Amino acid sequence: MARRPYRVGGRPFWILVLAVLVSCTLAYIGLSTAFRRPDSSYSLPPNYGARRDESGVGLRDQDCCWGKDHLELWGSAVKWGTDHKLNSSRECCRACKAMCSGDGPCLCNSWVFCGDREKCGERFGECWLKKQEDVLLPSLHDSGERVIWTSGLIFGKGEGIVGLETAYGTLRIKLFPDCAPHSVAYIIEILGSRHCVGCQIYRAEGRGNSWDPNGDHISHASFGPPYALLQGTLEAEGTLFSKLPAEACPKVRRGSVGWVDSGPEFFISLANHNEWRRPHTVFGSVLPEDMHIAGKIASLQTKSDVWNNINVLALEDPVHLKLKPIRSVDANDS
């Protein structure tokens, strides 16, 4: 039997619209509070997800190619900026990427651009393409508000991978510096401090009956609980943490690693969460062959808890983390 159509402009139509708005609002609130611990602050930064490039195009409307302002990286130049001028930092980033498109080592793994016409003067448009000896320990020349340069990193296949070392194995994470340069800079800062005391995973929820082993949602199943994720913190004790700005917000897929709000709390997704409409900064992804380790952690003993009226599963014994660089990975794995 055919369904009776809703009349546009009639009362049934507006009742439907109101119901959709209410349900979307409740879903948004539910997702936000599902991440929020009772002792944590959770507020969106101003202009969340609204970053634009020099042309005024929204961040999520284009492929990632971003850098960090007020930062000048050093290193051996493969193209001198005095002879290589471009119109935007994105073009400079893309020029570096073009030299890092094969399976071998990248000829360019960092770039430096001067994009403030007034402050740069004759140097406006200079795009320096450089080669770092160690992409996870880049050579820093200067940083701070007085610095007129914008810099970025490019990781090729098998490069830019860090390990979250646990008692159950090491989760290797491929970082996305072109999509989340501020987030990756923070991870590199932790690597440089050589300790991550206080870093841990304290929440673990499996896929339950809602997602299949590939992470795809099962038709007509609920979206949780359980919510198919691990959650923890990447804030080393004794290190002053500043909230990270919102960066690229792609869809959350199985293996995605992203921040809860502005960090330092983070999550590892165990499923493809197309239902998560709220944008999250995704700064890396667990290598597929290491997802079984995430599964081990998700199967550990948990206890039921309630965070802001949302039922969650917290680990009885948090899993402590050590952060370390991974120097050698088969390019086919990353």
QUIDA-V332065 format. One record per backbone hydrogen bond with DSSP energy under -0.5 kcal/mol. CO is the residue of the C=O (numbers start at 1). NH is the residue of the N-H. E is the energy in kcal/mol with one decimal. If there is no record, write none. Layout:
((CO;NH;E) (CO;NH;E))
//
This chain:
((6;8;-0.7) (7;10;-2.1) (7;13;-0.6) (10;14;-1.5) (11;15;-2.2) (12;16;-1.9) (13;17;-2.3) (14;18;-2.4) (15;19;-2.2) (16;20;-2.5) (17;21;-2.4) (18;22;-2.3) (19;23;-2.5) (20;24;-2.6) (21;25;-2.2) (22;26;-2.3) (23;27;-2.2) (24;28;-2.4) (25;29;-2.5) (26;30;-2.7) (27;31;-2.4) (28;32;-2.3) (29;33;-2.7) (30;34;-1.7) (31;35;-0.8) (32;35;-0.9) (32;36;-0.7) (35;37;-0.5) (37;40;-2.0) (45;48;-1.0) (47;50;-2.3) (51;59;-1.9) (53;56;-2.0) (57;53;-1.5) (58;61;-1.4) (59;62;-1.1) (67;69;-0.5) (68;151;-2.2) (70;144;-1.9) (71;73;-0.5) (72;141;-2.6) (72;142;-1.6) (76;131;-2.3) (79;129;-1.7) (80;83;-1.4) (80;84;-0.5) (81;84;-0.6) (84;127;-2.6) (88;92;-1.7) (89;93;-2.8) (90;94;-2.7) (91;95;-2.0) (92;96;-1.7) (93;97;-2.5) (94;98;-2.2) (95;99;-0.5) (96;99;-1.3) (97;100;-2.2) (99;107;-2.1) (99;108;-0.6) (109;154;-2.4) (110;130;-3.1) (111;152;-2.1) (112;128;-3.1) (113;115;-0.6) (113;150;-2.7) (114;125;-3.1) (115;117;-0.9) (116;120;-3.4) (117;121;-1.4) (120;123;-2.3) (121;124;-1.7) (123;126;-2.3) (125;86;-2.7) (126;114;-1.5) (126;128;-0.6) (127;129;-0.6) (128;112;-2.2) (128;130;-0.5) (129;78;-3.2) (129;79;-1.7) (130;109;-2.0) (130;110;-1.4) (131;76;-1.2) (134;137;-1.7) (138;140;-0.6) (139;74;-3.7) (142;72;-2.8) (144;147;-1.9) (148;115;-0.6) (149;70;-0.7) (149;71;-2.0) (150;113;-3.1) (151;68;-3.5) (152;111;-2.2) (154;156;-0.5) (156;159;-2.0) (160;175;-2.5) (161;326;-2.5) (162;173;-3.5) (163;165;-0.9) (163;324;-2.0) (164;171;-2.5) (165;322;-1.4) (166;169;-1.2) (169;166;-1.6) (169;171;-0.6) (170;172;-0.8) (171;164;-2.9) (172;287;-2.7) (173;162;-2.3) (173;175;-0.6) (174;285;-1.7) (175;177;-0.5) (176;179;-0.7) (176;180;-2.6) (178;66;-1.9) (179;248;-1.6) (180;184;-2.5) (181;185;-2.1) (182;186;-1.7) (183;187;-2.0) (184;188;-2.6) (185;189;-1.8) (186;190;-2.0) (187;191;-2.2) (188;192;-2.2) (189;193;-1.3) (190;194;-0.7) (190;195;-0.7) (191;194;-0.9) (196;199;-2.6) (197;237;-3.7) (199;321;-2.2) (200;233;-2.5) (201;319;-2.6) (202;315;-2.0) (203;231;-2.1) (205;229;-1.6) (206;228;-1.5) (207;210;-1.8) (207;211;-0.8) (210;218;-3.1) (212;215;-2.5) (215;272;-3.0) (216;212;-2.8) (218;221;-2.1) (228;270;-2.2) (228;271;-0.5) (229;205;-2.6) (230;268;-2.2) (231;202;-1.9) (231;203;-1.8) (232;266;-2.2) (233;200;-1.6) (234;236;-0.5) (236;239;-1.9) (238;240;-0.5) (248;282;-1.2) (251;253;-0.7) (252;273;-1.7) (253;256;-2.3) (255;286;-2.6) (256;269;-2.5) (257;283;-1.8) (257;284;-1.2) (258;267;-2.5) (259;261;-0.7) (260;263;-1.7) (262;244;-2.4) (264;234;-2.2) (265;260;-2.9) (266;232;-2.2) (267;258;-1.8) (268;230;-2.3) (269;255;-2.9) (271;273;-1.0) (272;274;-1.4) (273;252;-0.5) (273;276;-1.2) (275;277;-1.1) (280;282;-0.7) (281;259;-2.0) (281;283;-0.6) (283;176;-2.2) (284;257;-2.7) (285;174;-2.8) (287;290;-2.5) (288;291;-1.5) (290;293;-1.4) (290;294;-1.0) (291;295;-1.9) (292;296;-1.9) (293;297;-2.1) (294;298;-2.1) (295;299;-1.1) (296;299;-0.6) (297;300;-1.4) (301;316;-2.1) (303;314;-2.5) (305;312;-2.7) (306;308;-0.6) (307;310;-1.2) (310;307;-2.7) (312;305;-2.3) (312;314;-0.6) (313;204;-1.4) (314;303;-2.9) (318;320;-0.6) (319;201;-2.6) (322;165;-3.4) (324;163;-3.5) (325;327;-0.6) (326;161;-0.6) (330;333;-2.1) (330;334;-0.6) (331;334;-0.8))
//
